[in-house]
Amino acid sequence: MLLFVLNSVLLGIGLAMDAFSVSLANGLKEPHMKKSKMAKVAGAFGVFQTGMPLIGWLCVHTIVTVFKSFEKAVPWIALILLCYIGGSMLIEGIKGGEEVEDYCLTPKTLFMQSVATSIDALSVGFTIANYAISLALLSTLIIGGVTFVICLGGLSIGKVFGTKLSSKASILGGVILILIGIEIFVSNVL
């Protein structure tokens, strides 16, 4: 059982790195984010990191052929979503649009970020395919919990530097998101 928990924690850490980076960018962009909102943001990433591997597990046990064809689109989807969000932040920062203090992470943007950073976790369903449903659920809950904690850390770090970087936070956050999208794409396509 210890090996099972350790494996799930390590999977969670690996899967949470993209969400951590996006959380860092969100903290940079919104340095005055309240703790309750931080919990909601980290919770959204955690929920998606819990759900995606579980959906992958279900696909393995039901519609594996359909999932296999969809798997090729995953890096493209992540690239498009993160470049769109990051590009918007970058353009806004260059134009000097809204002030950092006025920025508010919208539910739509958070949803797109959550999907983009967790869609590659669908393939984790293949690695846990031999688990019974109870163990698959437990593993994905551990993955989600680890993601939640890591994203809270990313938001906190981003807030500290966001306050110090002020007007450049939008540009830096946008660049980070674009680079994450490119990294996901390159690591899965090449």
SULQUIJO-V617648 format. One line per field, one symbol per residue. ss: DSSP state (A for helix, B for strand, O for the rest). Layout:
BEGIN
ss = ???
END
This chain:
BEGIN
ss = OAAAAAAAAAAAAAAAAAAAAAAAAAAAAOOOOOAAAAAAAAAAAAAAAAAAAAAAAAAAAOOAAAAAAAAOOAAAAAAAAAAAAAAAAAAAAAAOOOOAAAOOOOAAAAAAAAAAAAAAAAAAAAAOOOOOAAAAAAAAAAAAAAAAAAAAAAAAAAAAAAAAAAAAAAAAAAAAAAAAAAAAAAAAAO
END
